[in-house]
Amino acid sequence: MNIELNICRICGYFEEDYFPWGEDGKTSSFDICICCNVEFGYEDINLDSIRKFRTSWISSDKFLSNSKYANFLRNIPKEFL
């Protein structure tokens, strides 16, 4: 199993049994991330939108309310930074 398939491209949230972009990494679920509220397959479709949404996420009150969210960012695969 490729662990990077279980990670939100925006915030780095990880859930072991969940695949926001499918087990193939190409088929979006169109679900909403429970951490940053991104819609998989819409707001994280390309690198520009990923960076734009991440900028918005890291300036949000929720992100700033708990240091665990900053730690999640370390999970983001390099190709999505």
C-alpha positions, -999 to +999 in steps of 0.1 A: +000+000+000+013+035-009+008+055+022+007+088+002-027+078-011-042+083+023-031+119+027-050+152+019-029+171-006-039+204+011-035+199+048-017+166+052-044+149+072-039+111+072-065+084+077-053+048+073-084+034+057-094+063+035-083+072+000-093+108-011-080+101-046-089+064-047-065+034-043-051+042-077-044+079-068-063+091-098-100+086-090-113+114-067-139+106-041-153+142-043-156+139-005-148+168+019-117+166+040-127+166+077-096+186+086-094+215+060-127+211+042-112+208+007-134+190-018-112+162-033-112+163-070-123+199-072-101+222-050-071+200-052-071+192-089-038+209-098-008+223-081-020+260-085-053+252-068-036+231-041-012+260-032-040+285-033-063+265-010-034+256+013-026+293+017-062+299+027-061+269+050-030+280+069-044+315+076-077+301+088-088+303+125-091+265+127-055+260+115-042+286+139-061+272+168-041+240+172-004+231+165-014+196+154-025+211+120+010+225+114+024+190+121+000+175+095+016+196+068+047+174+071+027+145+057+021+162+023+039+144-005+066+165-021+049+166-055+021+186-039+041+212-021 
